[in-house]
Amino acid sequence: ENAQKAAGHDLNGLMNYHNCQTNICYPLMVLIDYRGFRLVALAILPIDSTTIVHGSPNAGLTVHSSDPEMNECIKVCSNKLKTKGHYVGRTQKTFIYGPGDLEGHRGRDGRLYLLDFARYMPPEPPTGEKGSILYKLLRPELVAKSGIPLSPDAFSGIGIHDAEIHNKEIEIFFKEYLVEGAVPKLACDMDSMDEGKLVFKELMGIVHGQGVNIRWIGLVRTKSEKEQVRNLLLKEMIARSIKSEIRSLHRQEMKRSGVPAEQPYIRISTNYLNNLFWKRDEISWKILIDTISRKFPQCGEISVEECLKMDHKGHVGQNYS
């Protein structure tokens, strides 16, 4: 699941860099979700191990910064995205813009190419989860509000130089701008919205527009004083957690049987949903609530009774599709 999030960041990073409008060329990319797995399909580029001119292909052991045009283009992108130039490298010290593993190439056709965008934004301060800096990134809408540029290599092995400074900046920013700033403001704004705007199809835009990651809507819910807002956010958490659980079951079946037929996966999904919404099985709901608590930090107390009394028609289907 976390690897799927990292793949999503790769595509989002590509789009954000592309929107900066420089002379860099970008590969066609598409994400394919299949049987609980996510595949990243990428166009073949005219590059190889000898064409790299920026970044590190080996986690900081070797860092390239040899092409002035590429360096300037990435600097332009970094300035627009509010990420800072910084020193990287495990065995050397090289000043670059962008994450250290963002690869820039001078292609065999003479054009500039960029790839590996998964860490294009600074990470949230780690909380003990393995590899969280790879998939728990700050939203670009939030980073844009920062008074100072932030390092995308904070808390990472590739960004060991001046790490204490970079890490502290993000810790302060995360606390002041997200936890104490954007989250309570989002709850207040949603509480004051017209009921017609508080619908599923508008929710992601509302949350992301404030620079808040969807994983923090549980905390937003605890700050809200309006029942409709709290119910909408709980429904969203339930729907996303159901999707996560079904994907996990699909992966298990795929690993177990490797059967390409659709029927086993339809049966798994149907049985799972029937246990929740037809049989109203309490154990199934308790397991789902545990998943919600894991996926949405600081979401507060959630009871089985609270979940069962809601009307989930349409919401789960729209989210899962």
C-alpha positions as CSV (number, residue, x, y, z in Angstrom):
1,E,0.0,0.0,0.0
2,N,2.8,2.4,0.9
3,A,4.6,1.6,-2.4
4,Q,1.4,2.5,-4.2
5,K,1.4,5.9,-2.5
6,A,5.1,6.4,-3.6
7,A,4.1,5.6,-7.2
8,G,1.4,8.2,-7.0
9,H,3.9,10.8,-5.8
10,D,6.1,9.9,-8.8
11,L,3.2,10.9,-11.2
12,N,2.3,13.9,-9.1
13,G,5.9,15.1,-9.1
14,L,6.2,14.7,-12.8
15,M,3.1,16.9,-13.3
16,N,4.3,19.5,-10.9
17,Y,7.7,19.7,-12.5
18,H,6.1,19.8,-16.0
19,N,3.9,22.7,-15.0
20,C,7.0,24.8,-14.2
21,Q,7.5,25.1,-18.0
22,T,11.3,24.8,-18.6
23,N,13.2,23.2,-21.4
24,I,13.1,19.8,-19.8
25,C,11.3,16.9,-21.5
26,Y,9.3,14.4,-19.5
27,P,8.3,10.8,-20.1
28,L,4.7,9.6,-20.6
29,M,3.6,7.9,-17.4
30,V,0.5,6.0,-16.4
31,L,-0.4,4.2,-13.2
32,I,-2.2,0.8,-13.6
33,D,-4.1,-0.7,-10.6
34,Y,-4.6,-4.4,-11.0
35,R,-5.7,-7.0,-8.4
36,G,-4.5,-4.9,-5.5
37,F,-1.1,-4.1,-7.1
38,R,0.0,-0.9,-8.8
39,L,2.1,-0.8,-11.9
40,V,4.0,2.2,-13.2
41,A,4.2,2.3,-17.0
42,L,6.9,4.7,-18.4
43,A,7.8,5.6,-21.9
44,I,11.3,4.4,-23.0
45,L,13.6,7.4,-23.2
46,P,16.9,7.8,-25.2
47,I,19.0,7.6,-22.0
48,D,21.3,5.1,-20.3
49,S,23.7,5.0,-17.4
50,T,26.2,7.2,-19.3
51,T,23.8,10.1,-20.0
52,I,23.0,11.2,-16.4
53,V,24.0,14.8,-15.7
54,H,22.1,15.5,-12.5
55,G,21.2,13.7,-9.3
56,S,22.2,10.3,-8.0
57,P,21.3,6.9,-9.5
58,N,22.7,5.0,-6.4
59,A,21.2,6.5,-3.3
60,G,23.9,9.2,-3.0
61,L,27.1,7.2,-3.6
62,T,27.6,9.2,-6.8
63,V,26.0,12.6,-7.4
64,H,26.0,14.3,-10.7
65,S,25.7,18.1,-11.4
66,S,27.6,18.6,-14.7
67,D,25.1,20.2,-17.0
68,P,24.6,24.0,-16.5
69,E,21.4,24.1,-18.5
70,M,19.9,21.2,-16.5
71,N,21.0,22.7,-13.2
72,E,19.3,26.0,-14.1
73,C,16.1,24.4,-15.2
74,I,15.8,22.3,-12.0
75,K,16.6,25.5,-9.9
76,V,13.7,27.2,-11.6
77,C,11.4,24.3,-10.8
78,S,12.6,24.2,-7.2
79,N,12.1,27.9,-6.7
80,K,8.5,27.6,-7.9
81,L,7.9,24.6,-5.7
82,K,9.5,26.2,-2.7
83,T,12.1,23.5,-2.2
84,K,15.7,24.5,-1.4
85,G,19.0,23.9,-2.9
86,H,21.2,21.8,-0.6
87,Y,24.3,19.6,-0.4
88,V,23.8,15.8,-0.9
89,G,26.0,12.7,-1.2
90,R,27.1,10.0,1.1
91,T,30.8,9.9,-0.1
92,Q,30.9,13.3,-1.7
93,K,29.3,16.8,-1.1
94,T,27.5,18.2,-4.1
95,F,25.1,21.2,-4.2
96,I,21.9,20.5,-6.1
97,Y,18.3,21.6,-6.3
98,G,15.5,19.0,-6.1
99,P,15.7,15.6,-4.3
100,G,19.0,13.9,-4.6
101,D,17.6,10.9,-6.4
102,L,15.8,13.0,-9.1
103,E,17.7,11.9,-12.2
104,G,18.4,14.4,-15.0
105,H,19.8,13.2,-18.3
106,R,21.2,14.8,-21.4
107,G,19.6,12.3,-23.8
108,R,21.3,10.7,-26.8
109,D,19.2,13.1,-28.9
110,G,20.6,16.1,-27.1
111,R,17.5,17.0,-25.2
112,L,17.1,17.2,-21.4
113,Y,15.1,14.5,-19.6
114,L,14.0,14.2,-16.0
115,L,12.6,11.2,-14.1
116,D,12.2,9.7,-10.6
117,F,10.0,12.3,-9.0
118,A,8.7,10.3,-6.1
119,R,10.3,12.5,-3.4
120,Y,9.6,15.8,-5.1
121,M,8.1,17.3,-1.9
122,P,9.6,17.5,1.6
123,P,8.5,14.6,3.9
124,E,6.6,14.9,7.1
125,P,8.7,14.4,10.2
126,P,9.0,10.6,10.7
127,T,7.0,8.9,13.4
128,G,8.6,5.5,13.5
129,E,7.0,3.9,10.4
130,K,9.6,2.3,8.2
131,G,10.3,4.3,5.1
132,S,7.6,6.9,5.9
133,I,9.7,9.7,4.2
134,L,9.1,7.9,0.9
135,Y,5.3,8.1,1.0
136,K,4.3,10.7,3.7
137,L,5.0,13.9,1.8
138,L,3.8,17.4,2.5
139,R,1.2,18.8,0.0
140,P,2.7,21.3,-2.6
141,E,-0.2,23.6,-1.7
142,L,1.0,23.7,1.9
143,V,4.7,24.0,1.0
144,A,3.9,27.0,-1.2
145,K,2.9,28.9,2.0
146,S,6.3,28.4,3.6
147,G,8.2,31.5,4.4
148,I,11.5,29.6,3.5
149,P,12.2,26.9,1.0
150,L,12.3,23.4,2.5
151,S,14.6,20.4,1.7
152,P,13.0,17.4,0.0
153,D,16.0,15.3,1.3
154,A,15.3,16.0,5.0
155,F,15.4,13.0,7.3
156,S,17.0,10.9,4.5
157,G,20.4,9.3,4.2
158,I,21.1,11.2,1.0
159,G,20.6,14.5,2.7
160,I,23.0,14.0,5.6
161,H,24.8,17.4,5.1
162,D,23.3,20.1,7.3
163,A,20.6,17.6,8.2
164,E,19.9,19.1,11.6
165,I,19.0,22.4,10.0
166,H,16.9,20.9,7.3
167,N,15.1,18.6,9.6
168,K,14.3,21.3,12.2
169,E,12.9,23.6,9.6
170,I,10.4,20.9,8.5
171,E,9.5,20.0,12.1
172,I,8.6,23.6,12.8
173,F,6.8,24.0,9.5
174,F,4.8,20.8,10.0
175,K,3.7,21.8,13.5
176,E,2.9,25.5,12.8
177,Y,1.5,25.3,9.2
178,L,-0.3,21.9,9.2
179,V,-1.2,20.7,12.7
180,E,-1.8,24.1,14.2
181,G,-2.6,26.0,11.0
182,A,-4.2,24.3,8.0
183,V,-6.0,21.5,9.9
184,P,-8.0,23.7,12.3
185,K,-8.6,26.3,9.6
186,L,-10.0,23.6,7.3
187,A,-12.3,22.3,10.0
188,C,-13.6,25.9,10.6
189,D,-14.0,26.6,6.9
190,M,-16.0,23.3,6.4
191,D,-18.2,24.1,9.4
192,S,-19.1,27.4,7.8
193,M,-19.8,26.0,4.3
194,D,-23.2,25.6,2.7
195,E,-24.6,22.1,3.0
196,G,-24.7,21.8,-0.8
197,K,-20.9,22.0,-1.0
198,L,-20.3,19.3,1.6
199,V,-20.5,16.4,-0.8
200,F,-18.2,13.6,-1.6
201,K,-17.2,14.8,-5.1
202,E,-16.0,18.1,-3.7
203,L,-14.2,16.8,-0.6
204,M,-10.8,16.0,-2.1
205,G,-10.6,19.5,-3.7
206,I,-11.6,21.2,-0.5
207,V,-9.0,19.3,1.6
208,H,-6.1,19.5,-0.8
209,G,-6.9,23.1,-1.6
210,Q,-5.9,23.9,2.0
211,G,-2.7,21.9,1.7
212,V,-4.0,19.1,3.9
213,N,-3.3,15.5,3.1
214,I,-6.3,13.2,3.0
215,R,-4.6,11.1,5.8
216,W,-5.2,14.0,8.2
217,I,-9.0,14.3,7.7
218,G,-9.4,12.2,10.9
219,L,-7.7,15.1,12.8
220,V,-9.8,17.6,10.9
221,R,-12.9,15.6,12.1
222,T,-11.9,16.0,15.7
223,K,-11.6,19.7,15.2
224,S,-15.0,20.1,13.5
225,E,-18.1,21.1,15.5
226,K,-20.6,20.4,12.7
227,E,-22.2,16.9,12.6
228,Q,-22.6,16.9,8.8
229,V,-18.9,17.6,8.4
230,R,-17.9,15.0,10.9
231,N,-20.2,12.4,9.2
232,L,-18.9,13.2,5.8
233,L,-15.3,12.8,6.9
234,L,-16.0,9.6,8.7
235,K,-17.7,8.2,5.5
236,E,-14.6,9.2,3.5
237,M,-12.4,7.4,6.0
238,I,-14.6,4.3,5.9
239,A,-14.7,4.2,2.1
240,R,-10.9,4.6,1.8
241,S,-10.2,2.0,4.4
242,I,-12.6,-0.5,2.7
243,K,-10.7,0.1,-0.5
244,S,-7.4,-0.5,1.3
245,E,-8.7,-3.8,2.8
246,I,-10.2,-5.1,-0.4
247,R,-6.9,-4.4,-2.3
248,S,-5.0,-6.2,0.4
249,L,-7.3,-9.3,0.1
250,H,-6.9,-9.2,-3.7
251,R,-3.1,-9.1,-3.4
252,Q,-3.2,-12.1,-1.0
253,E,-5.4,-14.0,-3.5
254,M,-3.2,-13.1,-6.4
255,K,-0.1,-14.3,-4.6
256,R,-1.8,-17.5,-3.5
257,S,-3.4,-18.6,-6.7
258,G,-2.2,-16.4,-9.5
259,V,-5.5,-17.0,-11.3
260,P,-6.3,-14.4,-13.9
261,A,-10.0,-15.1,-13.9
262,E,-12.2,-12.3,-12.4
263,Q,-14.6,-14.6,-10.3
264,P,-12.3,-15.1,-7.2
265,Y,-11.8,-11.4,-6.9
266,I,-15.5,-10.6,-7.3
267,R,-16.3,-13.2,-4.7
268,I,-13.8,-11.7,-2.3
269,S,-15.1,-8.1,-2.7
270,T,-18.7,-9.2,-2.5
271,N,-18.2,-11.3,0.7
272,Y,-16.3,-8.5,2.3
273,L,-18.9,-5.9,1.6
274,N,-21.8,-8.2,2.6
275,N,-20.1,-8.8,6.0
276,L,-20.1,-5.1,6.6
277,F,-23.4,-3.8,5.1
278,W,-25.7,-6.8,4.9
279,K,-24.7,-9.0,7.9
280,R,-23.5,-5.9,9.8
281,D,-20.9,-8.2,11.3
282,E,-19.4,-6.5,14.4
283,I,-16.0,-8.2,14.2
284,S,-15.6,-7.1,10.6
285,W,-16.5,-3.5,11.6
286,K,-14.0,-3.6,14.5
287,I,-11.2,-4.7,12.1
288,L,-12.2,-1.9,9.7
289,I,-12.1,0.7,12.5
290,D,-8.6,-0.5,13.4
291,T,-7.6,0.1,9.8
292,I,-9.2,3.6,10.0
293,S,-7.2,4.4,13.1
294,R,-4.0,3.3,11.4
295,K,-4.6,5.1,8.1
296,F,-5.9,8.4,9.7
297,P,-3.8,9.5,12.7
298,Q,-5.5,11.2,15.6
299,C,-9.0,10.5,14.3
300,G,-10.5,10.1,17.7
301,E,-12.9,7.5,19.0
302,I,-15.0,5.7,16.4
303,S,-17.7,3.2,17.4
304,V,-19.3,0.3,15.5
305,E,-22.7,1.8,16.3
306,E,-21.7,5.2,14.8
307,C,-20.6,3.6,11.6
308,L,-23.7,1.4,11.2
309,K,-26.2,4.2,11.6
310,M,-24.8,6.1,8.6
311,D,-26.2,5.8,5.1
312,H,-23.2,4.6,3.0
313,K,-25.1,4.3,-0.3
314,G,-23.2,5.8,-3.1
315,H,-20.2,6.9,-1.1
316,V,-18.3,3.6,-1.0
317,G,-19.1,2.9,-4.6
318,Q,-17.9,6.3,-5.8
319,N,-14.7,6.1,-3.8
320,Y,-13.8,2.6,-4.8
321,S,-14.4,3.2,-8.5
